[in-house]
Amino acid sequence: MLPLTLPTIQNWSCHNCSGCCRQHLIEITEAERQRIVAQNWTEADGIAASQPVVEPHAGPFWKKRYRLAHRDDGACVFLNEHGLCRIHAKFGEAAKPLACRIYPYAFHPAGKRITVSVRFSCPSVVKNLGKSCSQNKEEIKTLGKLVVPEGAERMPAPRLNSSAMSNWDDVLRVASAFKDLLTDIETSLVERLYRTSLIVTYFEQAELRSFSGGRLEELLEVLASAACRDDVPEPQPLTSLEATHFRLLAGQYARRESVADLKAGWWRRFKLLRSGLRFAAGSGMTPQLHEQLKPVPFNAIEQLSAPLPPGTDELLTRYLQVKIEGLHFCGRAYYDVPLAEGLQSLLLIVPAVMWIARWIAVGAGRHALLLDDVQTALALADHHHGYSELFGTGGFRHRVRFLGEKGGLAKLLVRYVGSHGCQPHH
């Protein structure tokens, strides 16, 4: 087993909220399917006779895929009335599907090491509750042995940008440099985010083929020095195209599909199309995506001018640090995108989260943000990060590159994270 690099500032213990058993559709292997079916679940175990325990999962026609079945109320069929797993209770934790056992951890090969990240779709992760990851090291190591494939050390490193191949030493060197920039608490959150966005843009556009090792470090120092000379500007209006791309991106992060939605067929596709058109227009009322996001006027979200609630800086800084330390933003961990593009995607989550948080606050009839709004929005957004196929498509990646290359990313960070409040779009 390769040595593990654990999140240095993250705590987690399961608090039996059962959220993961309601919001995640767990794909299982053929061996897991056979094992669960052979367990012979009956009404005495709390499983109705008419209720299947596994069901087919849409996928390539040449490959059968299965997932755990869900009840009509959206909960996994194995979730009992106490918020606990029936498989775990009856047969022990080892009998559960591997996807259930490893959540919320994520393991990513990094040359001669394995980096460990966590998913902020779990409320206990968002609130940093429980034991430190270092205290959970033995449990994490046991899970890593189950999920990390043989030969992981031979997996290639992600590219540094769209034009430069790389090696793991340079990838880790660059990731560490960006982590240091984003976690420098001597600087305000908006300054860190704004300047990092400028450096990432320069880095994406640079010709890096001849840079490695010490020369790469020197380049990063030059870029950081140049960016630090730029003061954070007053919020600038977004162009119509920038605003449209951002609303569509935020709308994609805000989605949460239920089992009923997935079974709706053409009606689901029609609803997604209708929602997309509303986000593109940005006028009238927001669509009803799910119960956490009530329909509100788009302009009410933009007009909500409120300071960041206490605790937001710590939450977003911790989020970015955990994702970067765990390499949970590029390469195999994130749709095989280059490091620079992955960092732009990661930074774009921040204004998207703050926009969704404003949506939640407006829907609750409030004129101020609460930390709970930001926590809920981050859990919604990170549910998709690296796991929803949509975010690896050409359309989504084009949206990220457009906002990064055209300066929209920097404007969005100032607009939704700065203390100036929102300004009207052009």
Summary of the structure (lengths in Angstrom):
residues: 426
radius of gyration: 21.9
end to end distance: 54.8
largest distance: 68.7
contacts: 1330
relative contact order: 0.13
helix: 50%
strand: 8%
